[in-house]
Amino acid sequence: MKNERIPSAKEKDYQRRVNERMPKSKTLSQCIRAFVSGGIICCIGQLIHDFAKLTLNYSESNVAAFTAIVLVFIGATLTGVGIYDKIGAWAGAGSVVPITGFANSIVSPAMEFKREGYVLGLGAKLFSIAGPVLVYGISASVIVGIITCLITGRF
Amino acid sequence: MRTKCKGKSTVFFADPPRIISGGTIVGDVEAQGPLGGYFDIALEDDTWGEDTWEKAERKMFEHAVRTALEKGGLTPMQVDILLGGDLLNQIISANFAARELEIPFLGLYGACSTMAEGMLIGSMLIDGGFADRVACAASSHFSTAERQYRLPLEMGSQAVPTSQRTVTGAGCALLSGSGCADKGSLSNVCIAGGVIGRVVDLGITDAANMGAAMAPAAADTLKRHLFDTGRTVEDYDLIITGDLGSFGSELFLMLLNDAGIDAGTRHLDCGNIIFSAEQNAVCGGSGCGCSAVTMNGYILPRMDAGEYERILFMATGALMSPTAGLQGESIPGIAHGVVIERR
């Protein structure tokens, strides 16, 4: 027989009161911060994009790759010197969602688990945070690709 | 035979063991906090010259014990039993420190309630005639706890409004039977009794809201102790909880209020006093080290000087596991109490 735990009335009452009294996140100010900081990161990205396109005269596909590479480099460097976590504490989703946040989520476990060795520490933990994003991001893109093929009839 | 019990779960010692000294070590952030001046050793950097934070934590554990021994005028050879634990898997800080100290060792895991658990068991061992001197220690470290329980330190994420900051600190209380004429830094405090906590779980699943997970256990322990002894909150100068934090304290007082107990004026939470509001600890401090350093560095010396006559120290532990948490389990809480008197 399955050992199931049925919540008592006392438990439910306590949880309700905890939720009522709990200090709440300041959603509005956090949204504004995320909007401003995320916007600034995107503007920096646009500057890099324009620099590659207008000054370096890269082709359209190279411009996109160049911009991503530079932003990942900046995110990784700021993580390495211990600044990105401070930006993240203020910016929230504003610094998590852009590609710099992706760099942060890979470099931070790499730094931390280096002490457990390069293979079972750094290597194994590198994608501990970004891994699920990659798994489901790539899975979703495959599904979208198949649907597109079926709808448009182009294989 | 149950000769030293009162009611269902409170114990009183026939010959109360004395607390003869306490040793404390804290990290740099704790040293800058309001209690910074009360600790024996304050680290400038939280690795303490070691390669890893784990090594730093075990070194802190070991040196907290050594400091307590020094202040008690004893050597490790003179101590019969070392009791202690920490928050890391397999309580590695305590195990490795015990390897260096070479004192017969019983490892404890009570999450953040370890300090009170150690003092309670240590007193039982002394009063039971199994030891003359027992060292009780506990440690926690912000950086080791974060990487085991949460996210990498350099990961840029926001603190939840109910979160608490793990205290980097290690504390040790040295207990001595009344038969030993040890003269330590404390001369008037003894452990008169205690109450063993029950695991209480009211279904809180949020690992960033540990105060809410632990508050029911603390309220349960206090209620049972008062029921067992027929005492009231007024019989104590202070009711000290370990690391409920500001929100957990509010819930603790709310639950007591439901039972008709008003502990508001006498309640003090170690997590609420170890950091100042500017230190970004959100709801306050947590971890085994929180109550261990606050009790041994701040409360007990003040009590020894005559500020309080009788206190109830209840360290609170959130018995959470990352694995159980991922499987959707709630966080069980526990709180052990020790009655400390000035004699």
Chai-1 contact restraints between the chains, C-beta under 6 A:
chainA,res_idxA,chainB,res_idxB,connection_type,confidence,min_distance_angstrom,max_distance_angstrom,comment,restraint_id
A,P7,B,G203,contact,1.0,0.0,6.0,A-B,restraint_1
A,E11,B,L202,contact,1.0,0.0,6.0,A-B,restraint_2
A,E11,B,G203,contact,1.0,0.0,6.0,A-B,restraint_3
A,Y14,B,L202,contact,1.0,0.0,6.0,A-B,restraint_4
A,Q15,B,G203,contact,1.0,0.0,6.0,A-B,restraint_5
A,V18,B,A212,contact,1.0,0.0,6.0,A-B,restraint_6
A,P23,B,P161,contact,1.0,0.0,6.0,A-B,restraint_7
A,S25,B,P161,contact,1.0,0.0,6.0,A-B,restraint_8
A,T79,B,E154,contact,1.0,0.0,6.0,A-B,restraint_9
A,Y84,B,G156,contact,1.0,0.0,6.0,A-B,restraint_10
A,D85,B,E154,contact,1.0,0.0,6.0,A-B,restraint_11
A,D85,B,G156,contact,1.0,0.0,6.0,A-B,restraint_12
A,I87,B,G156,contact,1.0,0.0,6.0,A-B,restraint_13
A,G88,B,G156,contact,1.0,0.0,6.0,A-B,restraint_14
A,G88,B,S157,contact,1.0,0.0,6.0,A-B,restraint_15
A,A89,B,Q158,contact,1.0,0.0,6.0,A-B,restraint_16
A,G92,B,Q158,contact,1.0,0.0,6.0,A-B,restraint_17
A,S95,B,G156,contact,1.0,0.0,6.0,A-B,restraint_18
A,N104,B,G156,contact,1.0,0.0,6.0,A-B,restraint_19
A,S108,B,P152,contact,1.0,0.0,6.0,A-B,restraint_20
A,S108,B,E154,contact,1.0,0.0,6.0,A-B,restraint_21
A,S108,B,M155,contact,1.0,0.0,6.0,A-B,restraint_22
A,P109,B,P152,contact,1.0,0.0,6.0,A-B,restraint_23
A,M111,B,E154,contact,1.0,0.0,6.0,A-B,restraint_24
A,E112,B,R147,contact,1.0,0.0,6.0,A-B,restraint_25
A,E112,B,P152,contact,1.0,0.0,6.0,A-B,restraint_26
A,R115,B,T52,contact,1.0,0.0,6.0,A-B,restraint_27
